[in-house]
Structure formats: C-alpha cells, structure tokens
Amino acid sequence: VSQITSKNALIGLADEGILVRHQGKGTFVSQDVFSSRFPSLHAAALDSKQNKGLIGLIIPTLRTKVEQRIVQHIERFAAQNGYQVILRISRESQVNESEAIESMIACGAKGIIIFPTEEETYNEDILRLSLNKFPLVLIDRYLKEIRTYSVSSDNIAGTFEAVSYMLEHGHEHIALISPEITNTVTEDRASGFEKAFYSKNLPINKHLWCIVNMAEVHDRNCSNLIRDFLEARPEITAAFVMNAELSQTAYQVLKQMNKSVPEDFLLFGFDDPDCPGVRFVEQDEEAMCEQSVAFLLEQMEGTFKPQRVSVPVKLNIKI
C-alpha cells in the first residue's frame, strides 16, 4: 500500500487506542486491547452461543479514513448485537460487488450493508435483493432507482455551508475540484455548491470547475492537471474539494505554487485531509453506521419500510 494509506491506518488505530505511539521507540499494540476496547467481541469469542449469525459488509476500498472508520463502527455495532461481519472489498467494481453479494448469501449472511461503487447508478443484484425484501442497507451512497433503506451524510447541506462560509469571507471566484460527477455523493455535493451561489443571487461559473478523471484520482496522478487549472485562472482565491484525497493533492499543488493555506488561498473540502490550514466538512461515520445496523436488524426482524436518512455534518474550521 502507499505511505499515505499506511499512515492513515496507523493514525486511525492510534486514535482508537488500539495502538500506542512512543516517540523515539515506535508504535505498539495496546495491552489488553480485546478486553478493554472490544468487550463484546471478547465475550462473543468466549461464548459461541451469543453468535446470532453473519451479516455482510461490502465496501469499495479501504484507502480512506472514512472507509476504515465505517468498517470499524459497523463491526462494533454488529458485535454488540451478537452478529459477526463478513467483509468484502469491491475495488470500485460492479462485477466484484455482485460476486460479493452472491458469496455472502451462499455463506448464509442474514443481511448485507453495501457501500456502493463510485461510478454506479444501477446494479441488478442490488435491485434483486430489494425486490425480494432481503435485509439490505446502502451506506454513504444511495441508488435513485432502487427503493430500499439508505444512510448517508447530508452532503448538500455540508457543501452549502462550506461554500457559503467562503462567500461570506469575501471569496467570489471559488473553484470546485471534483472527480467525475457519477454518483449521488458527487451529485449532492455539486448541488450544494450551486445552492450556495443561488442563495446569494450569484452566477455559477463552470469555467471554474476542475473535473478530474476517476482513474487519475485513484492513482494520484492529477497534480499536474490541478496545477495547470489553477495557474490558468489566477483570479481563483478559494476552492471546495469533493474528498480528502483530492484535498491532499490540491494542498501539495498550492505549496508548489508558493501559496499558503489559508493565508493566500482558502481550501475547503469533505473529510479531514490531515493538512494544516485546510477547512473541512466532518462526517459522523459512527452515527451513520449505528443507523445502518439498526435498519438492518429491523428488516431481519420482519419490518420492511424503506427510507433514506441523511446524517447531519458539521464544519471543522481549523485556526
């Protein structure tokens, strides 16, 4: 894996008390981690009678802190309710996603939580699960064509508040740096961006939108594209970035351009990029996961009333 991925994994584990860092010595696993941090897991391991069965979790990658925290929280809430989690990574492939669904059902999973693939608008296997009323929850992203339970962050409100903050602080020429707008997350965040301008009766200039190819985002090969974009538009003084990966890239590009954040350029994005001076919209992954597991248990107990829940977010303004 990349250095950023391993660094984020270690930071996340340290934040949760699973790892302990001693300066000058190294990083170590915390003592009694299973008994102190995961009492439900520890108890379930000792008493197999508490195991109520399996539930599946399909996630596109494990690159980001958000994805890592979703896995951790889903496992914890499932264990608290007596269930074990089968994890599959789709690697942003709809084919892999469908194969994961089939294998989980074959393994006897009683329900599945799916973080849909990034470029996905429709998946027949997910539709089939919904039509058969198989316990299913979509997390983070939802599919407009499929009537089922879904839990995601309030992406429209979060982006609206962030862009409104930039406008209120005197920034008129604001860039949008985004992967291709192909799913409900990017659609909703783009909608929130536009909504902020509409609310102040300001025109939307899509000449200031930098749309990056999905493959380049994943391969982190978009630095030159973003730099060329910003250098060609010197009037831009701020940017809203769709995700932490792109925020990290944009931050490095601005450093190469000798621009300080936030003194020379205001950078605002979704999720913490771990870059000094960058403002971000903070998601509540724990609340999303708790609601997702609750919805899954509700269906497994015989209730089927599909609904879409948007979990509130908050602005994190670093000083």
N, C-alpha and C positions, 0 to 999 in steps of 0.2 A: 504494500500500500504506500501511498505518498506520505511525506513527512507531515503535511498538514492533517491528514486523516489520523495518523497515529498520535499526533499531538492533541487533537480534539478528543480522541478516545481517552487518553490519559487524563486530560483536564476534567472530562466528564466523570470519570471513575473517581478522581480525587475529590471533586465536588460532592459526590455522593458518599464519601467516607470509605469507599471500597479500597482505595489506595492511599498511602501516606507518603508524602514527599519530605525528605530531609536534605536540606541544602548541603552540598559537598559530598553527600553519601549516595543518594539515588532515590528511586521510587520503590516502595514496598507494599505488599498486600497487607491490609489491616488485620490485626489479630481478631479472632472470633467473628469474622465477617458474616458467616452464615447465621450464627445465633443472634448477633446483635443487630444486623441490618435486614435480614430476611427471616424473621421468626416464623412466618407462615410456610416458607419453603422448607425450613429446618424441620418444622413439625410434620409437614406432609411427607418428608423423606423418612421420618421415624414411624409414621403411621400410614401405611398404604391405604387403609380403609377410608381416609379422608379424601382420596383422589376420586373426584366425580367424573373424570374423563378428560378428553382432549378438546382444545379449541385451536383453530389455525390463525396465524398472522402472516399475511403476505405484504412485504414492503419492497419498494423499488430498489433502494440501495441502503448502505449503512455509512455513507460518506459524511453526512452532516450531523451536527449535534442534535438537531430536531429529530431526525430519524432514530438516532441512538437513544434519545430520551423516550421516544414513543415505544420502542421495544421494551425498554426497562419498565416503564409505567404499566404497559399492557400486561407484562409478565407478573408484575407485583399485584395488580388488581385481580388478575385471573387466579393467582395462587391464594389470595385472601378468600376467594370464593370456592376453593377446592379444585381448581382446574389447572392442568398443565398445558403449556403452549408449544405448538409445533411452528417453527419459524421457517419461512421460505423467502428468498430474495429474487425478485423478478428481473432485476437488472434492466429495468425500464423496457422490458419486452412483453408484449401482449401474449405471445406464444408461451413464454415461460410462466406468465401469470395463469394462463388457462391450464397448463400442466400442473402447476402448484395446486390449483383448485381440485383437480381430479385426484391427485395423490393424497390430499388431505381428506377428502371424502372416503377414499379407499382405506385410509388409516383409521377411520371411524371418528373423525372430528365432528363434534356436535354443533359447531358453529364456526364462522370464519369472519375475521376482521381484515379488510383489504384496503391498503393504501394504493390506489390505482396508479397505473403507469402514467408518465408525464404527458405523452403525446396522445393519450387515449380519449376518445369520445364515445366509444361503443365497444362492448365486449359481450358476445353471445353467451359465454359461460356465466358471466355475472347476471345477465338477464334471465338465464335459465334458473339460477339459484333463487332469484327474486320471484319469478312466476311460480316456482314450486314451494314458495314460502320457507325455504331453507334459512335458518338463522344466519343473517348477514348484516354487517355494518361496514360502510365505507368511511374511512377516516382521512382527514386533510383535504382530499379532493372528492368531488361527487360527480355523478354522471347524470346529465339532464334528462336523458331518455329513459332512465330506469327509476321506477318508483320503489324506493327502499329506504332504510334508515341510513342517515349520514351525519357525520360530525366533522366540522371544520372550523377554523378560525374565522373571525369576522374580517375578511380580507378587504372588503370595500370600505368599512369604517376605519380600519387601521391605516390604509393608504390615504384616505381622505384627510384624516387628522394630521398625518405626517406632511403631506403636501400643503395643507392649509397652514401649518406651522412655518414652512419655508416661505410661503407667500406673505404671511404676516410679518416675517422678518426681512422683508424688502427684496426678496428674490423673485424676479419676474421671468427670467429665462431659465427654466428648470428642465433638465434633461430627464427622460425616462430610459433607464438601461435595463433591458429585459431579454430573457430568452424568447424564442418564438411563442406567440400567444396561442396555445393549442389546447389548454385545459381550463377548468373552472377557476383554479387558483390564479393563473396569469390573467384570465379574463376579468375576474372580480377586482384584482389589484389595478388593472388598467382602467376599469370603470371608476374605481375610487379616485384615481389620478385625475381623470376627466371631470369628475363630480366636483373636486376642489376648485377647478378653474371656473366651472359653470356657476358655482355658488357665489363667486366674486365678479361675475359677468366679464370674465377674461377669455380671450380667444385661445384655442388649443392649437399649438404649432407642432404638427407631427414631423416637421423637419428636425425637431429636437429629440426625436425618439430614436434610440440606438437599439435595434433588434438583432440579437446575436443567435447564430445557428446553434441548435441544441447540442450537436456533437462537439462544437468548439467550446461550449460551456463546460461539458463533462471532461473534456481533455485539457481544459485550462489554456486554450490556445487563442484566446480572444483579446489579449493585451494590446496587440498592435491595432486591432480594429477599434477598440475603445479610445486608444490614444489618437489615432487619425481622426476619429469622430470629434473628440473634444478640441483638438488643435484646429480643426476646420471651422469651429464655432466658438470663437473666443468670448462671445457675449454670454455664454453659459456660466453661471456662478454657483449652481447647485444641481444636484441630481438625486432622483429617487431610484433606488436599485431594487430589483424584484426579490433577490435572495442573498444569503450570506456569501456564497461562493463568488458571485459577481461583485459584491461589495468589496471583498478582499482584493479582487483583481483591479477594480476601479481605484481603490486606495493606493495600490502599488503604482498604478499608472500616474496618479496625481503626484506621488513622490518623485517619480522620474521627471515629471514636468516642473519640479520645484514649487509645487503648490502645497501649502499647509492646510490640513483639515483640523478644525473648521474655519481657521482664520481667513484663508484665501478661497476656500471652496467648501460649501456645506454638502456633506454626503449623508444621505438618509436611506435606510433600507429595511428589509424584513429580516429579522433574526440577527443575533449578535455575531458580527464578523471577527470579533476579538482584535479590532484595530483602534488605536487611540483616536479620540475625537469624532468617531463615526456615531451618529444617532441611529437608533433602530426601533422598529416595532417589535415588541416582545409578545410571543405567543404563550398561551397557557397550555402546554402539552399535557400536563398532569390532569387538568380538568377535561380536556378532550378525550384522554384515554379512559378516565373514570366513567364518563358518559357513554363511551363506546362499549365498554364491558357491560355496563348496566343495560344498554339497549340489547346486547347480545343475550344476556341472561333472561331478559323479558321475553324475547322470542322463543328461547329454549324452554320457557315455562308455559308456552302456548299462546302468547299475545302477539298479534301482528297488526300494528298500526303505524306504518311507515311515516317518518317525519325527518325533517332536515334541521339540525341545530347548528347555530353559529356561536362559537365561544368568544366572549369579549377579549380584546387585546389591549395593550397599553403602550404608550410612548415611553421609551427609555432615553432620556436626554442627558448624555454624559457632559460633564463640565471639564 
